[in-house]
Each structure stands twice: as C-alpha cells, then as structure tokens.
Amino acid sequence: MPNYQFRGRKYDTGAVITGERAAQSSQSLAATLRAEKIMPISINERKGKKAKSRKGKVKAAEIAIFTKQFSVMLEAGLPLVQSLGILAEQQENEAMAFCLDAVREDVEAGSTLAEAMRKHPKVFDTLFVNMIAAGEAGGILDVILQRLSIFVEKIVKLKRSLISASVYPAIVITVAIGIVVCIMIFVIPTFAELFKNMNASLPLPTRLVMGISDFMVDYIVPVLAAVTLLVIGGQRYYATYPGKLRIDGLILKIPIIGATIQKIIVARFSRTLGTLLSSGISILEALDITARTAGNLVIQNALLDARKAVQEGNTLVEPLKRSALFPPMVVQMVGVGEETGELDQMLQKMADFYEEQADAAIADFLTMIEPVMIVFLGGIIGGIVISMYLPIFSLIGKLAGG
C-alpha cells in the first residue's frame, strides 16, 4: 500500500494540517480526510521508499517499546489507526513495521485490534492478544496497554538476568575446552617426541596425559562427530513430550541453578496471572494462558491441573499446595488473595518479591561461579603443564645428583 503526504484545512477552525498516511489511492485518502472534516489541499505519493519486509525477528524489547508508545498515543487521544500508522513508520525493524502496517490495514477494514494482532502470533503472543481483547471489550485499551508495557518490560528483564547468568560459564567452559584440545593435539605430541628420544621412564601423570593426547590425535574426527550427534539427539529428545518433561524436571533439581530458575518461573507465573486477572480475564482463561507461557513443562502441567481443579469448583491454593512445586509463601499468599478477593494484587506483590529474589540469586551465582571457573580452568591447564615438566625435573635431578 503506497504512502501519501497530504496537506489539508480543517472545516471548523480553518487550521492547516500536514501529515503522511498509507492508502489504496489518493482518492481514497481524500475521502478519508473529508470524513474526518478535513478539506484536502494537496495529496502526493511518497516515492522511493524501501519496501518493508515480513522477514526477520521481533525482539521482546521492541514489543515493550511499541506497547509503551502505543499506550501513550491512545491516552493522548490519537485515533487507533493513526497511532498504528505512525508507529509503523518509526520502526527500524522491517518485520515489526510490516506487522504493524498489516494490523493497521485490518483495523481499517473493520477488524478489531485483537483480531488483527492474532494473525501475527510470532509478534503478539496469546497473552498479549487476550489482554488487548479484554481492553477493547471494557473500553480501557490504553490502561491495558500500560499494564502490558510494564509486564513485557519485567519479562524482558528476567530473560536478560537468566542470560547473563548463563553466558559467563558457557564462555569460560568453551574457552577451556578449546585450549585443552589445542594443547592435546599440537603441544603434547612435541613433548612426546622429546621424551621418546630421552629413553627415560615417565611418571604416571605424564603417561596419562600423553595417552589422552594420542587418543585425541587419532580419533578427533570421530569424537567431534559423536559430540555433534549427541547434541542433535539431545535436542530431538527435548523436542518430545517425555524428553521435555524429564529434562525440565531435572533442571529444577540442579543445586543452586534449579532454585534460581524456580524463582524466575514463580516471578513470571505471578506477574502473568496477576496482570491477566487485573485486566478482567477470567481465572480459567488466565490459568490456561499462564500455563502455556510458564517456560517449564513441569510447572505448566501443575498449572493445568490447578485450572482443572478450579473448574471443578475447588480453590486455586489446594492444587498449588499438592504440586509441591511452589514455595510455601506463594501458596499462602494465593490463599490470602482468594479469601480477601484481591488475588491479582497479591500476585503482583509476589512477582515484585520474587523478581528481586531472582536478581539477588543470579548476582550471588555470578559472584560464586567466577572463582570456581578460574580454579577449574587453572587446574586443568596447570595439571597438564606440570605433568609434562615432571620428566624434565626428574632428569635434571638425576644429572645434578650424578
């Protein structure tokens, strides 16, 4: 759809306004302006604009910024279609711009905003769309968008925290493996030739390192192939329901890491369910959406069981207590929230608390893991170096003694 720059005069005040909009044709835009009580003075098609592409990935941070800007525009009184058009033009990400253009066109054609967004699940997930639908039904779309912007920002922060906790150990372990492989394949064979010419008996650590080196030199390709197949097999296993259930359960049981991940999951559960309930979504639909976005299959199944129990007339606190996956504080706060009728507020308070707990746990983990990684890397490299120099020290001692 082409974009047109227009200049017009308002019927009532005579004020001259200018702008840019997308339209099927200049005649279509002129009719739209007249319907808005604006007399068109000039309408010119904007040439040479790069076509927007639907390809690409939209990041959660971009969704958060869009939601915040959208809520401010609607609160300021800008029309829905115009707000979408302005935001589409401002997007640097072409995939996001294409999506917003498509949403705007569907809304112009008569669709609700939720229906238009539902066509783009890779950008707007089920939770986002359902909250938009609730906002449209209740006439509080700007309020819902404000809540959504806060929610998305919090989720983005949690994801960044989790990534920051995993990147450092992954980099250190990868570097350590790379260094060890290089030493074993390129350095140790040189020492092996030297020791062979010395015709001296070698200490056990030296023989062990040289044996590992010989194995890696001879079988490095099969080892790499086996590791690759193992990784691919693990990914495929995790893609199955039994595999995902088993691995997600094991993750929660890992010392320190499991407790940190549990705090993140509880914070996300509380934030999601609390935001949905405060936006007017029914408890059953809210539990279903929260379960699907839990990020862990074990937690997801527990929440779906809780939804079934609530559907049968039970309270939410009972199935949460039976699952033994949620901390006692969460269960108690949910129970208090149900009794007082302020479950959404209790959940938001729990989300704030566990987000702080997750941040603190991640900071403690990073503080602890740094010296552990240094000792780990130093121990491996130092052990290899010492094992290679032991025969030399032994030879020097014999020569000095003789």
Buried (B, 14 or more C-beta within 10 A) or exposed (E): BEBBEBBBBBEEEEEEBEBEBBBEEBEBBBEBBEEEEBEBEEBEEEEEEEEBEEEEEBEBBBBBBBBBBBBBBBEEEBEBBBBBBBBBBEBEBBBBBBBBBBBBBBBBEEBBBBBBBBBBEEBBBBBBBBBBBBBBEEEBBBBBBBBBBBBBBBBBBBBEBBEEBEEBBEEBEEEBEEBBBEBBEEBBBEBBEEBEEEEEEBBEBBBEBBEBBBEBBEEEEEEEEEEEEEEEEEEEEBEEEEBBBBBBBEBBEEEEBBBBBBBBBBBBBBBBBBBBBBBBBEBEBBBBBBBBBBBBBBBBBBBBBBBEBBEEEEBBBBBBBEBEBBBEEBBBBBBEBBEEEBBBBBBBBBBBBBBEBBBEBBEEBBEEBEEEBEEBBEEBBEEBEEBBEBBBEBEEEEEEEE
